[in-house]
Amino acid sequence: RAPGLAVVLVGNDLASEIYVSSKVRTCIELGMRSEEIRMPDTATTAEVLAQVDALNRDPGIDGILVQMPLPKQVDSRAVLLAIDPSKDVDGFHPFNVGNLVGNIPGPRPCTPAGVMELLKRYGIGLKGKRAVVVGRSDIVGKPMAMLLMHEHATVTICHSRTADLAGECRRAEILVAAIGRTAMIEAEHIAEGAVVIDVGINRVTDREEAMRLTGGNAARMAGFDKRGSIVVGDVHPVAMAERASAYTPVPGGVGPLTIAMLMSNTVESAERRLG
Ligand code: NDP
């Protein structure tokens, strides 16, 4: 049978709707079964837990994804813990976090897993390399650092209290930015020839700022004039293009890999569950 992914969307957050519909569309394109479960923004913790429980018991479902953020009355932690770890295709359940730390097979969080896939496909070796990850979130920064360490990079994790961020970043042969701040990483943070991975997704609506960030790039500014905004990462696009030996553009770099890895995790889950 085809692998099955269930996506639970609670409420009507616009960004979440876009993410969920592209996940469902990709499932359909791949010939996978996808189930989209929509719940109203008034849903209670008990109602969401009941839905997760039903999906845990559905033998045709191999992956369960509860789209975050959940409305504030819903206990996100309880929901996360309720997902059967063997169907946790986001890799966020503490059981799978343990698998990640122990380098034991299991689903890995999709965004950092996508970064690893990119590095592998482009033949960028990690053994003995100095890698710096800016950001220590549970969904990107921390798992990213673990995955790089398991591939034998020497990893430094930076965050908002890091004393000399530019100095730490400049030491990086592989620099990963997962901060959530528009173009915060500039030329002074990037060593000449570094590999730069920009995970950030930030929307810029100010035309002058867009001009400055794109260096007046005609194609990108045409996009701005059409849509009234552009998406920029956590790394200054011009500085990145000038200093890096290889880098991931935003949009189009890391983003598409996140969905691809979600699909990959679902297929692997189906294979594991079917023996
Ligand atoms: P979080 O807000 O959870 O974490 C941000 C991290 O950046 C924190 O660890 C924070 O440090 C650190 N940080 C914030 N400000 C600074 C600063 N001035 N200097 C140094 N470190 C700082 O974000 P996420 O990890 O969820 O996401 C990061 C980015 O990646 C966002 O732009 C998000 O949109 C994007 N993203 C992209 C995905 C994709 O598919 N491409 C998927 C998921 C996220 P501290 O811990 O000290 O607060």
Residues whose N, C-alpha, C, O or C-beta is under 5 A from the ligand:
A	BS01	NDP	T111 G135 R136 S137 V140 G141 C158 H159 S160 R161 A178 I179 G180 R181 V199 G200 I201 V254 G255 T258
